[in-house]
Amino acid sequence: MIYVENLRKEFKKTIKEPGLKGSLKSFIKPKKEIVAAVKDISFDVQEGEILGFIGPNGAGKSTVIKMLTGILSPTSGKCTINGKDPQKDRKTYVKEIGVVFGQRTQLWWDLPLTETYTVLKEIYEVDDSRFKKRMGFLNEVLELDSFINSPVRTLSLGQRMRADIAASLLHSPKVLFLDEPTIGLDVVVKDNIRKAIAKINEEEHTTVVLTTHDLEDIELLSKRIVMIDKGSKVFDGKITDLKEKYGQMRELAFVSPDENALNVLGYGEKFGLSDDDLIQEQDGTSCKIRFNSAIVPVSDMLSYTLSKINVKDINVKDADIEEIIRRLYKEGVE
């Protein structure tokens, strides 16, 4: 469905020398520097797949998405979505994609939501019978009924995000690009949005490219991720493979009446763990330790803890994906 081959985007940056003289010089005869925001990235997305597309701020994620949606043209390389070039075939291409850019809405601020959808119906040339059927489906999945007659400016952030997703799906796109769809939302609304995305993907086989900083979105919705950093791809594969390779970190949490428990235990000295392999925090009687189980087996950590202090409650869980990604970036994996 989506094929990206050696995609590259370069920008010209003006170099300013310090001081007033430097400002005048850069104004009269500016010195330019070529900066590569995206460096020869390649990947593909199969039809019906939900791809998690992630990376730190400034990694180049938004630049890639803008090239895939046709907003920016690549410096070199190419991408095709459902056989179309986003730049050359723009008029027909936009009818096959839906886009939601986080805090930026595509809705008309003062119009009731129902009128906004009527306007979009005409823009996308959706016939009456198809529009009625489509709105019925979107109402069911995104629960729009309670606010569909309200002006967009009166909607809460969660309502507006659901309304934006509905707007992007009104014309039954084959590909849906979601950029930070749960940003700023509370836990309950986030859960509803995730369920809606999963249902749309399952029932309509819509291909979804999901960009987010909320790693729980990725874990709950995607089986595969593409990760980029400094414009380059650093990982492409299943989340399970990433966890298997970089998921040696485990989290040990326990409650102890001893408020000096971590000093008593002295994990670092006992097991020779570095700061990268041991992260500790204590809040009153609650303690949380993340440790590298490739160095210290979970059984050794448990038996040592229980032998040294009085513990009321204790549990161990796998490291979350955020910790895994932190370690991957730190190691500079290609």
VEXGU-666185 format. One record per residue (C-alpha): residue in one letter; x negated, y negated, z negated. Coordinates in steps of 0.1 Angstrom, whole numbers, padded with zeros to 4 digits, always signed. Example, Ala and Ser with C-alpha at 12.3 -4.5 7.8 and 13.67 -1.06 7.14 Angstrom:
REM residues 2
A-0123+0045-0078S-0137+0011-0071
***
This chain:
REM residues 334
M+0000+0000+0000I-0027-0025-0010Y-0062-0022+0005V-0090-0046-0005E-0124-0043+0012N-0155-0064+0003L-0133-0094-0007R-0154-0125-0014K-0145-0161-0023E-0170-0189-0024F-0165-0225-0035K-0186-0256-0030K-0197-0273-0063T-0211-0308-0066I-0243-0309-0086K-0245-0341-0107E-0278-0353-0120P-0278-0369-0155G-0274-0407-0161L-0260-0436-0141K-0286-0431-0113G-0275-0395-0110S-0238-0404-0108L-0245-0429-0080K-0266-0404-0062S-0240-0377-0064F-0214-0403-0051I-0235-0415-0022K-0252-0383-0012P-0237-0355-0032K-0257-0323-0036K-0237-0292-0031E-0241-0257-0045I-0223-0225-0033V-0206-0206-0062A-0192-0171-0056A-0161-0167-0077V-0154-0132-0063K-0182-0110-0051D-0174-0083-0025I-0147-0065-0045S-0130-0034-0031F-0101-0013-0044D-0068+0001-0033V-0034+0005-0049Q-0010+0033-0039E+0027+0028-0033G+0046+0029-0065E+0016+0025-0087I+0013+0001-0116L-0023-0012-0116G-0037-0031-0146F-0060-0058-0133I-0080-0072-0162G-0111-0092-0172P-0122-0121-0195N-0114-0157-0188G-0134-0169-0157A-0139-0134-0144G-0122-0141-0111K-0089-0124-0116S-0067-0153-0106T-0088-0160-0075V-0083-0124-0064I-0045-0125-0070K-0043-0158-0051M-0061-0142-0021L-0038-0112-0023T-0007-0134-0023G-0019-0156+0005I-0025-0187-0015L-0062-0187-0009S-0082-0174+0021P-0112-0152+0015T-0147-0164+0025S-0153-0129+0038G-0139-0094+0035K-0103-0085+0041C-0071-0073+0024T-0039-0058+0037I-0007-0053+0018N+0018-0029+0035G-0001-0033+0067K+0001-0071+0067D-0026-0098+0063P-0015-0122+0035Q-0029-0152+0054K-0023-0144+0091D+0011-0128+0086R+0023-0152+0058K+0058-0159+0071T+0068-0122+0071Y+0045-0112+0043V+0061-0134+0016K+0094-0116+0021E+0077-0083+0010I+0062-0096-0022G+0073-0110-0055V+0051-0132-0077V+0054-0143-0114F+0027-0166-0126G+0030-0166-0164Q+0040-0201-0176R+0047-0215-0141T+0083-0211-0132Q+0098-0208-0097L+0133-0217-0111W+0150-0251-0106W+0148-0269-0139D+0183-0285-0140L+0203-0260-0121P+0223-0232-0138L+0204-0200-0133T+0232-0185-0112E+0228-0214-0087T+0191-0209-0086Y+0196-0174-0075T+0221-0185-0048V+0195-0209-0034L+0169-0181-0034K+0194-0158-0017E+0195-0183+0013I+0157-0188+0013Y+0151-0150+0015E+0181-0145+0039V+0197-0119+0016D+0232-0110+0029D+0263-0113+0006S+0268-0076-0001R+0232-0069-0007F+0229-0099-0030K+0259-0088-0051K+0245-0053-0055R+0210-0067-0063M+0223-0091-0090G+0242-0062-0106F+0210-0042-0108L+0190-0071-0121N+0216-0080-0147E+0216-0044-0160V+0178-0041-0162L+0169-0076-0174E+0201-0084-0193L+0208-0118-0177D+0245-0121-0184S+0243-0139-0217F+0225-0169-0201I+0230-0167-0163N+0253-0198-0163S+0229-0219-0184P+0206-0246-0170V+0170-0233-0167R+0158-0261-0190T+0179-0247-0219L+0165-0212-0217S+0140-0198-0243L+0106-0186-0231G+0117-0150-0232Q+0149-0157-0213R+0130-0178-0187M+0105-0150-0182R+0133-0125-0176A+0149-0149-0152D+0116-0155-0133I+0111-0117-0129A+0146-0114-0116A+0140-0143-0091S+0108-0125-0079L+0128-0093-0073L+0159-0108-0057H+0148-0099-0022S+0137-0063-0031P+0099-0068-0026K+0077-0038-0020V+0049-0053-0042L+0053-0073-0074F+0024-0094-0087L+0027-0102-0125D+0003-0127-0140E+0006-0127-0178P+0043-0117-0179T+0044-0115-0217I+0023-0145-0227G+0037-0164-0257L+0066-0139-0262D+0075-0123-0296V+0072-0086-0301V+0108-0077-0294V+0110-0097-0262K+0076-0083-0250D+0090-0048-0255N+0121-0056-0235I+0100-0071-0206R+0078-0040-0206K+0108-0016-0205A+0123-0037-0176I+0090-0035-0156A+0088+0002-0162K+0124+0008-0151I+0121-0013-0120N+0089+0006-0110E+0105+0040-0117E+0139+0034-0100E+0127+0014-0070H+0092+0027-0066T+0079-0010-0066T+0041-0013-0065V+0030-0036-0094V-0002-0054-0100L-0003-0065-0136T-0028-0091-0148T-0027-0097-0186H-0047-0105-0217D-0023-0084-0237L-0040-0051-0236E-0009-0034-0250D+0008-0042-0217I-0019-0023-0199E-0018+0007-0223L+0020+0010-0221L+0025+0004-0184S-0006+0014-0165K-0025+0046-0160R-0052+0030-0140I-0071-0003-0144V-0095-0023-0123M-0117-0045-0145I-0138-0074-0132D-0164-0097-0148K-0183-0126-0133G-0166-0120-0100S-0177-0083-0097K-0158-0051-0103V-0172-0033-0134F-0147-0005-0137D-0120+0013-0116G-0103+0043-0129K-0079+0058-0154I-0075+0044-0189T-0080+0080-0202D-0114+0082-0185L-0124+0048-0199K-0115+0059-0234E-0133+0092-0229K-0165+0075-0218Y-0165+0045-0241G-0141+0055-0268Q-0165+0068-0293M-0154+0041-0318R-0129+0052-0344E-0110+0032-0369L-0108+0043-0406A-0083+0025-0427F-0077+0031-0464V-0064+0015-0496S-0085+0015-0527P-0080-0002-0561D-0117-0011-0560E-0120-0046-0544N-0157-0041-0540A-0153-0008-0521L-0173-0017-0490N-0203-0027-0511V-0201+0005-0531L-0198+0026-0500G-0227+0009-0480Y-0219+0027-0448G-0246+0009-0428E-0274+0019-0451K-0261+0054-0457F-0256+0063-0420G-0281+0039-0403L-0254+0022-0383S-0261-0011-0365D-0237-0041-0363D-0226-0028-0329D-0217+0006-0343L-0201-0006-0376I-0175-0033-0381Q-0160-0037-0416E-0133-0058-0432Q-0116-0058-0465D-0085-0078-0476G-0078-0072-0513T-0073-0034-0516S-0070-0028-0479C-0101-0017-0460K-0107-0012-0423I-0138+0002-0407R-0146+0007-0370F-0175+0031-0365N-0192+0050-0337S-0182+0086-0341A-0209+0097-0316I-0234+0088-0344V-0213+0097-0375P-0187+0124-0371V-0152+0115-0384S-0154+0145-0409D-0187+0131-0424M-0172+0096-0427L-0141+0109-0444S-0158+0132-0469Y-0184+0105-0478T-0156+0079-0484L-0135+0103-0505S-0165+0113-0526K-0176+0078-0535I-0144+0059-0543N-0108+0063-0554V-0086+0062-0524K-0048+0059-0524D-0041+0062-0487I-0063+0069-0457N-0060+0074-0420V-0081+0076-0388K-0072+0066-0353D-0088+0062-0319A-0103+0028-0309D-0079+0006-0290I-0086-0004-0254E-0097-0039-0265E-0126-0024-0285I-0135-0001-0256I-0136-0030-0231R-0157-0051-0255R-0183-0023-0256L-0182-0018-0218Y-0189-0055-0212K-0217-0056-0238E-0234-0026-0221G-0232-0043-0187V-0217-0013-0170E-0214-0014-0133
***
